[in-house]
Amino acid sequence: MILGRVVGEIWATRRDARLGGAKLLVIRPHGIYEPAFAGRHLVATDDVHAGVGDEVIVCLGAPARASAGGNDTPVDAAVLGVVDRLDFEAARLAAPGAGPGIRRPFTVDLSGTGESAGQAGAAGLGGEARR
Amino acid sequence: MIRGKVVGQVWATRKARGLDGQKLLLVAAQDAQGAPNGRLIVAVDVLDAHSGEDVTVAFGSGARNVLRPGPENRDLLCDAAVAAIVEGAG
């Protein structure tokens, strides 16, 4: 799975019947491991009622077909969950001998209040100790 | 599978069915030399790996077998799962 942010929504009336009424979201991935999806944006089905601005977990490839109700759905990306909180230890990657680390970890700005976003950002980018 | 290092954890209350209560880890993928290659993965963890530990992550359909082995697991929305916690490598 990957992390991404919902940046838009797509409406399509003429669609494959197997897609049913699945909601389609435009996701901007924070990081991608699958070359086939290495674009700036991807479109994913959504079963968990995510909205624009939400940080989400996206499932890629064949397992995403479980979304929208079946194994025969023409789907290769599906939103699996909405991120509440993220602990990300950037400092661990910067430890001696750990290699170059992740370049540009990504902006941790969860959709909640500015306060929680600040905490998440501090924990992630500053590498503060986990609770 | 790939090797990676656990660098964090993700909490999501609203999750797809079948993933309730499952722990989600942030894993930084590593290259052959063990250095992070810049890719971040969210993986389901049933082995209770902790931050800082090296793990192997299974991708694709095989990852569903970690949650529920067998042919009846196709309804699971999971494409990455921790398959093993690395103790040593030669």
Backbone of each chain as ProteinMPNN parsed JSONL, in Angstrom:
{"seq_chain_A": "MILGRVVGEIWATRRDARLGGAKLLVIRPHGIYEPAFAGRHLVATDDVHAGVGDEVIVCLGAPARASAGGNDTPVDAAVLGVVDRLDFEAARLAAPGAGPGIRRPFTVDLSGTGESAGQAGAAGLGGEARR", "coords_chain_A": {"N_chain_A": [[0.84, -1.188, 0.0], [0.318, 2.34, -0.373], [0.865, 5.75, 0.689], [-1.17, 8.639, 0.259], [-2.702, 11.693, -0.897], [-6.04, 12.801, -1.117], [-7.04, 14.576, -3.848], [-9.033, 15.208, -5.534], [-12.174, 14.471, -7.194], [-13.923, 12.198, -9.275], [-16.505, 12.125, -11.601], [-18.41, 9.83, -13.399], [-20.678, 8.741, -15.626], [-21.102, 7.002, -17.75], [-19.824, 4.012, -17.593], [-17.944, 1.01, -16.911], [-20.012, -1.727, -16.238], [-19.416, -3.37, -14.138], [-18.163, -1.809, -12.355], [-20.1, -0.614, -10.933], [-21.6, 1.577, -8.614], [-19.313, 2.742, -7.666], [-17.326, 5.14, -5.993], [-15.038, 7.451, -7.392], [-11.833, 8.596, -6.856], [-9.334, 11.149, -7.162], [-5.987, 10.766, -6.529], [-3.054, 12.033, -5.07], [-0.052, 10.602, -4.938], [2.202, 10.055, -2.178], [4.445, 8.595, -2.236], [5.737, 6.05, -4.285], [5.819, 2.632, -5.106], [5.505, 1.009, -7.179], [6.341, 0.663, -10.444], [4.514, 0.788, -12.555], [2.624, 2.536, -11.727], [3.759, 4.963, -11.513], [3.108, 7.894, -11.58], [2.033, 11.355, -11.477], [-0.471, 11.521, -10.467], [-3.123, 9.341, -9.472], [-6.061, 7.387, -10.09], [-8.461, 6.17, -7.922], [-10.746, 3.735, -6.595], [-13.214, 4.118, -4.003], [-14.139, 2.92, -0.953], [-14.433, 3.76, 1.597], [-15.386, 6.23, 2.101], [-13.761, 8.572, 1.813], [-12.642, 11.988, 1.579], [-11.97, 15.024, -0.288], [-8.767, 16.259, 0.433], [-8.215, 14.518, 2.455], [-5.778, 12.375, 3.981], [-4.805, 9.308, 2.746], [-4.664, 5.681, 2.636], [-3.613, 3.696, 0.018], [-4.373, 0.906, -1.882], [-2.751, -1.08, -4.281], [-2.744, -2.608, -7.557], [-3.595, -6.063, -8.333], [-4.904, -6.939, -5.883], [-6.509, -4.762, -5.315], [-8.795, -5.108, -6.672], [-10.671, -6.241, -5.078], [-12.115, -4.22, -4.123], [-15.094, -2.274, -4.788], [-16.709, -4.396, -5.043], [-16.065, -6.993, -6.185], [-14.172, -9.696, -7.778], [-13.932, -9.366, -10.434], [-13.841, -6.775, -11.161], [-12.918, -3.856, -13.019], [-10.491, -2.587, -11.772], [-7.57, -1.114, -10.424], [-6.584, 0.276, -8.334], [-7.326, 1.175, -5.059], [-8.844, 2.914, -2.38], [-8.01, 2.245, 0.903], [-8.049, 3.016, 3.517], [-8.545, 5.782, 5.794], [-6.173, 8.017, 6.95], [-5.565, 8.563, 10.34], [-3.538, 9.21, 12.086], [0.021, 9.517, 12.152], [3.097, 8.102, 12.725], [6.299, 8.823, 12.062], [9.552, 8.15, 11.647], [11.864, 10.026, 10.747], [14.378, 10.538, 11.611], [15.576, 8.135, 12.14], [16.24, 7.175, 9.699], [18.22, 8.874, 9.003], [20.27, 8.146, 10.558], [23.694, 7.336, 11.365], [25.295, 5.387, 8.963], [22.989, 4.471, 7.925], [22.456, 5.036, 5.358], [21.473, 7.112, 2.542], [18.9, 7.886, 3.13], [15.4, 8.819, 3.019], [14.591, 10.909, 0.498], [13.148, 14.038, 0.786], [10.701, 13.566, 2.632], [7.906, 13.889, 2.553], [5.125, 16.037, 2.973], [3.656, 16.06, 6.013], [0.563, 16.534, 6.627], [-2.097, 16.213, 8.055], [-5.641, 15.999, 7.69], [-6.954, 17.128, 9.781], [-7.124, 19.38, 12.552], [-5.009, 22.314, 12.698], [-3.287, 22.042, 14.78], [-2.943, 19.267, 15.306], [-1.843, 18.565, 12.909], [0.509, 19.914, 13.078], [1.757, 18.548, 15.164], [2.047, 16.016, 14.032], [3.693, 16.655, 11.947], [5.963, 17.516, 13.308], [6.706, 15.19, 14.63], [7.265, 13.613, 12.477], [9.087, 14.998, 10.679], [10.934, 16.16, 12.35], [11.784, 14.059, 13.812], [11.154, 13.331, 16.435], [11.057, 11.62, 19.596], [9.093, 8.675, 19.858], [5.89, 8.295, 21.356]], "CA_chain_A": [[0.0, 0.0, 0.0], [1.055, 3.596, -0.36], [0.159, 6.896, 1.243], [-1.449, 9.677, -0.717], [-3.718, 12.654, -0.492], [-7.138, 12.951, -2.06], [-7.018, 15.926, -4.405], [-10.182, 15.474, -6.392], [-13.165, 13.417, -7.352], [-14.296, 12.05, -10.687], [-17.839, 11.605, -11.864], [-18.5, 9.204, -14.707], [-21.932, 8.01, -15.728], [-20.855, 5.863, -18.643], [-18.718, 3.267, -16.991], [-18.085, -0.436, -16.929], [-21.097, -2.107, -15.343], [-18.88, -4.038, -12.947], [-17.741, -0.787, -11.402], [-21.252, -0.231, -10.131], [-21.653, 2.982, -8.228], [-18.108, 3.059, -6.889], [-16.817, 6.509, -6.048], [-13.681, 7.514, -7.941], [-11.083, 9.725, -6.312], [-8.004, 11.426, -7.698], [-5.038, 10.707, -5.418], [-1.656, 12.392, -5.331], [0.728, 9.705, -4.077], [3.374, 10.597, -1.509], [5.585, 7.777, -2.636], [5.178, 4.977, -5.084], [6.803, 1.567, -5.245], [5.16, 0.2, -8.344], [6.639, 1.501, -11.609], [3.354, 0.954, -13.423], [1.774, 3.604, -11.213], [4.629, 6.096, -11.203], [2.658, 9.145, -12.167], [1.772, 12.378, -10.475], [-1.775, 11.26, -9.876], [-3.79, 8.121, -9.879], [-7.488, 7.355, -9.78], [-8.735, 4.988, -7.11], [-12.1, 3.599, -6.071], [-13.253, 4.458, -2.579], [-15.188, 2.27, -0.169], [-14.404, 4.207, 2.991], [-15.917, 7.59, 2.153], [-12.74, 9.611, 1.956], [-12.99, 13.227, 0.906], [-10.845, 15.829, -0.759], [-7.932, 16.739, 1.53], [-7.871, 13.421, 3.37], [-4.624, 11.513, 3.741], [-5.377, 7.968, 2.648], [-3.838, 4.529, 2.281], [-4.117, 3.202, -1.258], [-3.967, -0.444, -2.255], [-2.496, -1.095, -5.721], [-2.612, -3.881, -8.25], [-4.694, -7.024, -8.35], [-5.734, -6.985, -4.668], [-7.454, -3.653, -5.288], [-10.042, -5.522, -7.313], [-11.643, -6.592, -4.048], [-12.965, -3.05, -3.965], [-16.208, -2.139, -5.734], [-17.6, -5.536, -4.945], [-15.814, -8.3, -6.765], [-12.86, -9.984, -8.351], [-13.914, -9.102, -11.864], [-13.997, -5.347, -11.4], [-11.78, -3.246, -13.698], [-9.921, -1.664, -10.785], [-6.203, -1.444, -10.016], [-6.181, 1.097, -7.187], [-8.479, 1.365, -4.187], [-8.572, 3.51, -1.075], [-8.166, 1.199, 1.91], [-8.338, 3.615, 4.798], [-8.248, 7.199, 5.975], [-5.14, 8.114, 7.983], [-5.839, 9.412, 11.497], [-2.308, 9.637, 12.723], [1.18, 8.928, 11.51], [4.396, 8.245, 13.383], [7.289, 8.58, 11.023], [10.836, 8.491, 12.248], [12.84, 10.42, 9.741], [15.705, 10.537, 12.218], [16.145, 6.798, 12.068], [16.821, 7.013, 8.369], [19.402, 9.718, 8.9], [21.284, 7.64, 11.482], [24.943, 6.976, 10.695], [25.305, 4.06, 8.363], [21.668, 4.095, 7.431], [22.339, 5.377, 3.946], [21.073, 8.486, 2.231], [17.584, 8.225, 3.664], [14.348, 9.166, 2.069], [14.64, 12.299, 0.083], [11.863, 14.738, 0.801], [9.788, 12.552, 3.173], [6.564, 14.332, 2.178], [4.542, 16.917, 3.97], [2.642, 15.397, 6.818], [-0.432, 17.539, 6.964], [-3.36, 15.494, 8.12], [-6.736, 16.901, 7.356], [-7.614, 17.646, 10.972], [-6.802, 20.744, 12.945], [-3.634, 22.699, 12.472], [-2.477, 21.567, 15.897], [-2.566, 17.873, 15.12], [-0.951, 18.498, 11.755], [1.815, 20.347, 13.546], [2.365, 17.464, 15.93], [2.458, 14.955, 13.121], [4.835, 17.146, 11.195], [7.131, 17.533, 14.172], [7.134, 13.813, 14.866], [7.813, 13.039, 11.254], [10.239, 15.653, 10.079], [11.944, 16.425, 13.359], [12.266, 12.809, 14.357], [11.015, 13.28, 17.887], [10.848, 10.279, 20.132], [7.703, 8.232, 19.833], [5.294, 8.104, 22.668]], "C_chain_A": [[0.878, 1.242, 0.0], [0.214, 4.657, 0.347], [-0.072, 7.914, 0.15], [-2.486, 10.626, -0.176], [-4.787, 12.747, -1.574], [-7.162, 14.392, -2.561], [-8.213, 16.194, -5.315], [-11.093, 14.272, -6.491], [-13.574, 13.372, -8.817], [-15.713, 11.501, -10.753], [-17.855, 11.016, -13.264], [-19.777, 8.38, -14.741], [-21.774, 6.789, -16.621], [-19.608, 5.145, -18.158], [-18.983, 1.782, -17.1], [-19.114, -0.85, -15.872], [-20.561, -2.719, -14.049], [-18.341, -3.049, -11.92], [-18.885, -0.368, -10.491], [-21.241, 1.251, -9.832], [-20.411, 3.443, -7.488], [-17.667, 4.499, -7.103], [-15.372, 6.486, -6.548], [-12.993, 8.777, -7.439], [-9.763, 9.891, -7.054], [-7.046, 11.551, -6.522], [-3.675, 11.202, -5.888], [-0.787, 11.568, -4.397], [1.896, 10.432, -3.425], [4.628, 9.828, -1.888], [5.025, 6.56, -3.331], [6.227, 3.89, -5.211], [6.6, 0.793, -6.523], [5.378, 1.03, -9.601], [5.422, 1.762, -12.484], [2.464, 2.116, -12.978], [2.55, 4.896, -10.985], [4.206, 7.344, -11.969], [2.416, 10.164, -11.076], [0.448, 12.124, -9.764], [-2.234, 9.873, -10.259], [-5.249, 8.197, -9.449], [-7.786, 6.05, -9.053], [-10.207, 4.949, -6.735], [-12.058, 3.815, -4.559], [-14.437, 3.803, -1.9], [-15.345, 2.885, 1.216], [-14.82, 5.672, 3.145], [-14.856, 8.632, 2.502], [-13.187, 10.839, 1.174], [-11.748, 13.968, 0.469], [-10.089, 16.387, 0.442], [-7.533, 15.65, 2.494], [-6.557, 12.765, 2.964], [-5.147, 10.074, 3.761], [-4.301, 6.929, 2.373], [-4.441, 3.922, 1.026], [-3.51, 1.84, -1.55], [-3.843, -0.495, -3.779], [-2.511, -2.515, -6.269], [-3.815, -4.781, -8.105], [-5.515, -7.035, -7.061], [-6.741, -5.845, -4.588], [-8.785, -4.028, -5.925], [-11.096, -5.926, -6.299], [-12.578, -5.424, -3.777], [-14.063, -3.065, -5.026], [-16.933, -3.455, -5.934], [-17.236, -6.83, -5.621], [-14.444, -8.457, -7.367], [-12.785, -9.636, -9.827], [-14.058, -7.623, -12.179], [-12.75, -4.777, -12.089], [-11.149, -2.165, -12.823], [-8.482, -2.072, -10.503], [-5.682, -0.534, -8.905], [-7.428, 1.368, -6.356], [-8.05, 1.971, -2.86], [-8.949, 2.5, 0.005], [-8.497, 1.787, 3.267], [-7.97, 5.08, 4.819], [-7.3, 7.336, 7.163], [-5.59, 9.066, 9.081], [-4.559, 10.028, 12.015], [-1.147, 8.867, 12.115], [2.4, 9.163, 12.384], [5.45, 7.871, 12.367], [8.631, 9.062, 11.519], [11.866, 8.779, 11.177], [14.258, 10.313, 10.285], [16.37, 9.173, 12.083], [16.826, 6.572, 10.718], [18.114, 7.801, 8.235], [20.517, 9.244, 9.814], [22.533, 7.232, 10.723], [24.887, 5.551, 10.17], [23.985, 3.635, 7.78], [21.483, 4.464, 5.968], [21.773, 6.766, 3.755], [19.704, 8.869, 2.766], [16.602, 8.607, 2.575], [14.472, 10.64, 1.736], [13.238, 12.881, 0.158], [10.768, 13.816, 1.311], [8.335, 12.726, 2.733], [6.002, 15.164, 3.304], [3.461, 16.178, 4.721], [1.658, 16.447, 7.293], [-1.787, 16.867, 6.952], [-4.507, 16.481, 8.085], [-7.407, 17.525, 8.576], [-7.235, 19.076, 11.279], [-5.344, 21.046, 12.671], [-2.717, 22.162, 13.556], [-2.003, 20.138, 15.674], [-1.619, 17.745, 13.943], [0.458, 18.906, 12.185], [2.519, 19.248, 14.315], [2.881, 16.371, 15.015], [3.692, 15.396, 12.35], [6.094, 17.129, 12.031], [7.655, 16.116, 14.382], [7.803, 13.247, 13.622], [9.107, 13.693, 10.834], [11.332, 15.909, 11.102], [12.503, 15.16, 13.986], [12.182, 12.743, 15.871], [10.739, 11.854, 18.338], [9.364, 9.934, 20.11], [7.19, 8.114, 21.253], [5.173, 6.617, 22.953]], "O_chain_A": [[2.059, 1.175, 0.343], [-0.984, 4.479, 0.569], [0.73, 8.041, -0.775], [-3.076, 10.389, 0.879], [-4.492, 12.769, -2.769], [-7.29, 15.323, -1.766], [-8.372, 17.309, -5.812], [-10.816, 13.204, -5.944], [-13.569, 14.391, -9.507], [-16.067, 10.549, -10.058], [-17.366, 11.636, -14.208], [-19.933, 7.431, -13.973], [-22.242, 5.696, -16.301], [-18.487, 5.632, -18.307], [-20.109, 1.353, -17.349], [-19.077, -0.365, -14.741], [-21.182, -2.597, -12.993], [-18.094, -3.403, -10.767], [-18.661, 0.17, -9.407], [-20.915, 2.073, -10.689], [-20.456, 4.433, -6.758], [-17.637, 5.005, -8.224], [-14.587, 5.614, -6.175], [-13.512, 9.884, -7.583], [-9.157, 8.921, -7.511], [-7.272, 12.356, -5.619], [-3.205, 10.837, -6.965], [-0.781, 11.806, -3.19], [2.509, 11.311, -4.031], [5.735, 10.365, -1.857], [3.939, 6.093, -2.989], [7.405, 4.189, -5.405], [7.455, -0.005, -6.905], [4.666, 2.012, -9.81], [5.304, 2.829, -13.087], [1.65, 2.616, -13.755], [2.053, 5.817, -10.336], [4.888, 7.78, -12.897], [2.574, 9.871, -9.891], [0.28, 12.476, -8.597], [-1.783, 9.304, -11.253], [-5.615, 8.968, -8.562], [-7.413, 4.969, -9.509], [-10.845, 5.99, -6.574], [-11.006, 3.71, -3.928], [-15.59, 4.087, -2.222], [-16.294, 2.564, 1.931], [-14.622, 6.272, 4.202], [-15.052, 9.466, 3.387], [-13.99, 10.753, 0.246], [-10.625, 13.594, 0.808], [-10.7, 16.928, 1.364], [-6.602, 15.833, 3.279], [-6.256, 12.616, 1.779], [-5.85, 9.677, 4.69], [-3.192, 7.246, 1.941], [-5.643, 3.662, 0.973], [-2.296, 1.65, -1.474], [-4.724, -0.013, -4.491], [-2.317, -3.486, -5.538], [-4.916, -4.327, -7.794], [-6.74, -7.134, -7.139], [-7.731, -5.951, -3.864], [-9.786, -3.338, -5.734], [-12.285, -5.952, -6.615], [-13.685, -5.602, -3.269], [-13.971, -3.775, -6.027], [-17.69, -3.611, -6.892], [-18.071, -7.734, -5.632], [-13.663, -7.51, -7.459], [-11.7, -9.612, -10.409], [-14.357, -7.247, -13.313], [-11.635, -5.185, -11.767], [-11.265, -0.974, -13.111], [-8.199, -3.261, -10.358], [-4.498, -0.561, -8.573], [-8.468, 1.748, -6.894], [-7.027, 1.593, -2.29], [-10.06, 1.97, 0.018], [-9.152, 1.139, 4.084], [-7.199, 5.563, 3.99], [-7.584, 6.835, 8.251], [-5.95, 10.214, 8.818], [-4.506, 11.214, 12.341], [-1.295, 7.742, 11.637], [2.701, 10.302, 12.741], [5.488, 6.744, 11.873], [8.818, 10.251, 11.778], [12.628, 7.907, 10.758], [15.207, 10.039, 9.551], [17.588, 9.079, 11.93], [17.838, 5.879, 10.614], [18.995, 7.442, 7.453], [21.588, 9.85, 9.857], [22.45, 6.826, 9.564], [24.475, 4.63, 10.875], [23.873, 2.554, 7.202], [20.417, 4.21, 5.406], [21.615, 7.513, 4.72], [19.381, 10.054, 2.848], [16.935, 8.701, 1.394], [14.456, 11.497, 2.619], [12.275, 12.297, -0.339], [9.971, 13.321, 0.513], [7.624, 11.735, 2.568], [6.38, 14.994, 4.464], [2.475, 15.727, 4.139], [1.916, 17.162, 8.261], [-2.528, 16.94, 5.972], [-4.347, 17.656, 8.415], [-8.313, 18.346, 8.439], [-7.046, 19.888, 10.373], [-4.543, 20.14, 12.439], [-1.547, 21.865, 13.317], [-0.821, 19.831, 15.83], [-0.703, 16.923, 13.96], [1.455, 18.34, 11.735], [3.72, 19.033, 14.153], [3.99, 15.864, 15.185], [4.616, 14.613, 12.128], [7.167, 16.776, 11.544], [8.858, 15.862, 14.326], [8.778, 12.5, 13.706], [10.118, 13.015, 10.653], [12.518, 15.881, 10.772], [13.562, 15.18, 14.613], [13.052, 12.16, 16.518], [10.262, 11.011, 17.578], [8.504, 10.789, 20.316], [7.935, 7.87, 22.202], [4.691, 6.23, 24.018]]}, "seq_chain_B": "MIRGKVVGQVWATRKARGLDGQKLLLVAAQDAQGAPNGRLIVAVDVLDAHSGEDVTVAFGSGARNVLRPGPENRDLLCDAAVAAIVEGAG", "coords_chain_B": {"N_chain_B": [[9.357, -10.497, -2.761], [10.52, -7.768, -0.758], [13.241, -6.207, 1.006], [13.153, -4.196, 3.925], [13.108, -1.403, 6.229], [11.418, -0.86, 9.239], [9.905, 2.169, 9.785], [7.936, 3.587, 10.957], [4.483, 4.048, 11.96], [1.064, 3.707, 10.956], [-2.072, 4.999, 11.663], [-5.413, 4.254, 11.15], [-8.712, 4.684, 11.437], [-11.005, 4.448, 9.914], [-11.319, 1.937, 7.866], [-11.012, -0.486, 5.197], [-13.182, -3.358, 4.957], [-12.319, -6.339, 6.707], [-9.842, -5.594, 7.463], [-9.96, -4.653, 9.953], [-8.604, -3.753, 13.055], [-6.066, -4.468, 12.324], [-2.567, -3.955, 12.31], [-0.791, -1.302, 10.847], [2.156, -0.644, 9.2], [4.777, 1.683, 8.447], [7.132, 1.229, 6.039], [10.42, 1.586, 5.006], [11.752, 0.949, 1.98], [14.609, -1.018, 1.032], [17.726, -1.042, -0.778], [19.993, -3.385, -2.417], [22.239, -3.107, -0.89], [21.31, -2.498, 1.561], [20.601, 0.082, 2.036], [18.234, 2.77, 2.316], [15.996, 3.153, -0.385], [14.401, 5.219, -1.017], [11.74, 4.649, -1.224], [8.566, 4.437, 0.166], [6.5, 2.273, 1.958], [3.305, 1.131, 2.899], [2.473, -1.375, 5.042], [0.675, -4.282, 6.073], [0.863, -5.706, 9.309], [1.244, -8.616, 11.039], [3.019, -9.816, 12.618], [3.996, -8.369, 14.641], [6.112, -6.43, 14.37], [8.582, -3.976, 15.177], [9.427, -0.465, 15.313], [12.365, 0.346, 13.609], [13.233, -2.2, 13.161], [14.417, -4.605, 10.782], [12.647, -5.88, 8.034], [10.98, -8.268, 5.875], [8.902, -7.642, 3.123], [5.993, -8.775, 1.655], [4.467, -8.577, -1.506], [1.551, -7.805, -3.524], [-0.81, -10.319, -4.576], [0.039, -12.328, -2.896], [0.386, -11.153, -0.444], [-2.042, -11.161, 0.78], [-2.279, -13.639, 1.845], [-1.041, -13.553, 4.25], [-2.831, -12.389, 5.976], [-5.128, -13.969, 5.737], [-4.86, -17.132, 4.972], [-5.207, -19.095, 1.965], [-7.553, -19.856, -0.736], [-9.826, -18.367, -0.449], [-9.535, -15.679, 0.05], [-9.849, -13.469, -1.469], [-11.338, -11.254, -1.165], [-10.057, -9.485, 0.389], [-8.577, -6.345, 0.944], [-5.607, -5.807, 0.385], [-2.278, -5.303, -0.355], [0.306, -5.45, 0.504], [2.356, -6.878, 2.929], [3.961, -7.615, 6.027], [6.218, -10.194, 5.944], [8.296, -11.445, 7.226], [10.519, -10.999, 10.0], [13.655, -9.696, 9.963], [16.542, -11.16, 11.25], [19.169, -11.613, 10.791], [21.53, -11.374, 8.108], [23.396, -12.695, 5.421]], "CA_chain_B": [[9.424, -9.74, -1.502], [11.623, -6.835, -0.648], [13.671, -5.933, 2.37], [12.97, -2.807, 4.311], [13.218, -1.103, 7.649], [10.216, -0.235, 9.788], [10.228, 3.541, 10.196], [6.812, 4.272, 11.579], [3.205, 3.344, 12.016], [-0.06, 4.489, 10.465], [-3.358, 4.68, 12.284], [-6.579, 4.592, 10.336], [-9.918, 4.1, 12.022], [-11.877, 4.06, 8.793], [-10.573, 1.011, 7.016], [-11.816, -1.429, 4.427], [-13.567, -4.525, 5.754], [-11.298, -7.374, 6.717], [-8.596, -5.056, 7.989], [-10.199, -4.1, 11.287], [-7.685, -4.169, 14.102], [-4.735, -4.816, 11.817], [-1.537, -2.925, 12.463], [-0.215, -0.866, 9.574], [3.489, -0.095, 9.411], [5.478, 2.363, 7.366], [8.395, 0.539, 5.798], [11.287, 2.192, 3.997], [12.375, -0.122, 1.202], [16.067, -0.94, 0.957], [18.364, -1.65, -1.945], [20.767, -4.596, -2.113], [23.244, -2.81, 0.132], [20.641, -2.211, 2.819], [20.343, 1.515, 2.181], [16.887, 3.115, 1.861], [15.996, 3.564, -1.784], [13.49, 6.34, -1.22], [10.344, 4.228, -1.391], [7.839, 4.18, 1.409], [5.417, 1.313, 1.764], [2.442, 0.825, 4.033], [2.304, -2.827, 5.032], [-0.023, -4.902, 7.202], [1.818, -6.438, 10.145], [0.667, -9.524, 12.037], [4.14, -10.42, 13.356], [4.36, -7.41, 15.681], [7.417, -5.807, 14.141], [8.675, -2.673, 15.803], [10.18, 0.545, 14.595], [13.797, 0.122, 13.592], [13.558, -3.574, 12.786], [14.427, -4.949, 9.365], [11.604, -6.853, 7.73], [10.712, -8.49, 4.461], [7.518, -7.31, 2.807], [5.432, -9.477, 0.501], [3.574, -7.714, -2.286], [0.587, -8.383, -4.452], [-1.8, -11.264, -4.072], [0.626, -13.122, -1.817], [0.279, -10.45, 0.832], [-3.327, -11.485, 1.418], [-2.137, -14.902, 2.561], [-0.611, -13.276, 5.614], [-4.028, -12.097, 6.764], [-6.022, -15.13, 5.723], [-4.344, -18.041, 3.957], [-6.166, -19.88, 1.219], [-8.122, -19.249, -1.943], [-11.02, -17.58, -0.146], [-9.14, -14.399, 0.643], [-9.792, -12.467, -2.529], [-12.106, -10.054, -0.822], [-9.231, -8.636, 1.25], [-7.942, -5.226, 0.254], [-4.261, -5.752, 0.963], [-1.268, -5.646, -1.368], [1.652, -5.481, 1.079], [2.298, -7.375, 4.3], [5.237, -8.058, 6.586], [6.278, -11.648, 5.869], [9.294, -11.958, 8.154], [11.365, -10.017, 10.664], [15.018, -10.135, 9.665], [17.449, -11.162, 12.398], [20.534, -11.556, 10.279], [21.628, -11.63, 6.667], [24.779, -12.917, 5.062]], "C_chain_B": [[10.596, -8.767, -1.569], [12.051, -6.747, 0.81], [13.459, -4.479, 2.681], [13.129, -2.647, 5.804], [11.943, -0.42, 8.113], [10.583, 1.155, 10.297], [9.052, 4.255, 10.844], [5.553, 3.436, 11.515], [2.097, 4.271, 11.558], [-1.316, 4.046, 11.198], [-4.48, 5.138, 11.374], [-7.79, 3.903, 10.939], [-10.857, 3.618, 10.931], [-11.061, 3.21, 7.833], [-11.537, 0.123, 6.252], [-12.109, -2.656, 5.286], [-12.474, -5.604, 5.633], [-9.98, -6.891, 7.292], [-8.774, -4.459, 9.376], [-9.183, -4.645, 12.28], [-6.294, -4.535, 13.607], [-3.786, -3.636, 11.956], [-0.947, -2.594, 11.096], [1.119, -0.18, 9.844], [3.958, 0.675, 8.184], [6.831, 1.693, 7.223], [9.161, 1.274, 4.707], [12.016, 1.073, 3.273], [13.871, 0.097, 1.101], [16.56, -1.541, -0.345], [19.219, -2.831, -1.482], [21.802, -4.358, -1.02], [22.614, -2.505, 1.489], [20.381, -0.74, 3.056], [18.931, 1.822, 1.688], [16.927, 3.621, 0.416], [14.948, 4.637, -2.064], [12.034, 5.941, -1.362], [9.733, 3.885, -0.047], [6.661, 3.267, 1.101], [4.598, 1.242, 3.046], [2.141, -0.662, 3.979], [1.549, -3.286, 6.266], [0.976, -5.745, 7.989], [1.082, -7.298, 11.153], [1.762, -10.147, 12.896], [4.609, -9.527, 14.498], [5.802, -6.922, 15.525], [7.407, -4.418, 14.758], [9.539, -1.741, 14.982], [11.673, 0.262, 14.719], [14.191, -1.283, 13.174], [13.555, -3.729, 11.27], [13.39, -6.04, 9.114], [11.639, -7.181, 6.241], [9.222, -8.276, 4.244], [7.103, -8.069, 1.552], [4.427, -8.575, -0.186], [2.535, -8.524, -3.042], [-0.347, -9.371, -3.78], [-1.262, -12.076, -2.907], [0.476, -12.475, -0.462], [-1.019, -10.803, 1.548], [-3.23, -12.77, 2.227], [-1.661, -14.706, 3.987], [-1.825, -13.055, 6.515], [-4.933, -13.312, 6.849], [-5.556, -16.076, 4.614], [-5.476, -18.756, 3.221], [-6.798, -19.13, 0.086], [-9.308, -18.33, -1.663], [-10.691, -16.211, 0.425], [-9.167, -13.253, -0.367], [-10.581, -11.214, -2.235], [-11.292, -9.103, 0.052], [-8.531, -7.57, 0.423], [-6.553, -5.029, 0.866], [-3.243, -6.161, -0.091], [0.153, -5.634, -0.801], [1.539, -5.913, 2.531], [3.69, -7.815, 4.743], [5.226, -9.583, 6.625], [7.277, -12.209, 6.875], [10.03, -10.778, 8.775], [12.805, -10.517, 10.566], [15.877, -10.044, 10.935], [18.901, -11.078, 11.948], [20.525, -11.852, 8.794], [23.106, -11.762, 6.318], [25.097, -12.453, 3.664]], "O_chain_B": [[11.533, -8.944, -2.347], [11.328, -7.155, 1.719], [13.572, -3.622, 1.804], [13.265, -3.62, 6.544], [11.446, 0.494, 7.455], [11.467, 1.299, 11.141], [9.173, 5.414, 11.238], [5.558, 2.285, 11.08], [2.179, 5.485, 11.748], [-1.581, 2.851, 11.33], [-4.488, 6.27, 10.892], [-7.875, 2.675, 10.947], [-11.428, 2.53, 11.012], [-10.221, 3.715, 7.088], [-12.71, -0.007, 6.604], [-11.373, -2.955, 6.227], [-11.816, -5.744, 4.603], [-9.095, -7.697, 7.579], [-7.859, -3.836, 9.915], [-8.935, -5.85, 12.335], [-5.429, -4.88, 14.411], [-4.158, -2.481, 11.748], [-0.645, -3.482, 10.298], [1.189, 0.761, 10.635], [3.593, 0.366, 7.05], [7.589, 1.604, 8.188], [8.63, 1.55, 3.631], [12.8, 0.338, 3.874], [14.35, 1.231, 1.086], [15.924, -2.414, -0.936], [19.178, -3.225, -0.317], [22.196, -5.285, -0.313], [23.33, -2.276, 2.463], [19.983, -0.348, 4.152], [18.47, 1.196, 0.733], [17.79, 4.418, 0.05], [14.647, 4.927, -3.221], [11.178, 6.795, -1.596], [10.304, 3.149, 0.757], [5.933, 3.46, 0.128], [5.148, 1.288, 4.147], [1.614, -1.157, 2.982], [1.746, -2.761, 7.362], [1.829, -6.416, 7.407], [0.378, -6.782, 12.021], [1.467, -10.922, 13.806], [5.521, -9.893, 15.24], [6.601, -7.003, 16.458], [6.366, -3.769, 14.851], [10.275, -2.158, 14.088], [12.174, -0.026, 15.806], [15.355, -1.536, 12.864], [12.789, -3.07, 10.566], [13.273, -6.996, 9.881], [12.25, -6.464, 5.449], [8.392, -8.672, 5.063], [7.774, -8.009, 0.522], [3.636, -7.893, 0.466], [2.63, -9.744, -3.176], [-0.635, -9.277, -2.587], [-2.022, -12.473, -2.024], [0.44, -13.161, 0.559], [-1.091, -10.752, 2.775], [-3.991, -12.978, 3.172], [-1.849, -15.576, 4.837], [-1.841, -13.482, 7.669], [-5.445, -13.64, 7.92], [-5.834, -15.835, 3.44], [-6.55, -18.989, 3.775], [-6.617, -17.921, -0.054], [-9.745, -17.595, -2.548], [-11.472, -15.647, 1.192], [-8.576, -12.198, -0.138], [-10.501, -10.229, -2.97], [-11.777, -8.033, 0.419], [-7.973, -7.842, -0.64], [-6.359, -4.192, 1.748], [-3.339, -7.249, -0.659], [1.112, -5.793, -1.557], [0.721, -5.378, 3.28], [4.485, -8.317, 3.949], [4.356, -10.194, 7.245], [7.117, -13.341, 7.331], [10.153, -9.711, 8.174], [13.13, -11.613, 11.023], [15.933, -9.008, 11.597], [19.751, -10.532, 12.651], [19.614, -12.507, 8.287], [23.952, -11.041, 6.846], [26.237, -12.577, 3.216]]}, "name": "protein", "num_of_chains": 2, "seq": "MILGRVVGEIWATRRDARLGGAKLLVIRPHGIYEPAFAGRHLVATDDVHAGVGDEVIVCLGAPARASAGGNDTPVDAAVLGVVDRLDFEAARLAAPGAGPGIRRPFTVDLSGTGESAGQAGAAGLGGEARRMIRGKVVGQVWATRKARGLDGQKLLLVAAQDAQGAPNGRLIVAVDVLDAHSGEDVTVAFGSGARNVLRPGPENRDLLCDAAVAAIVEGAG"}
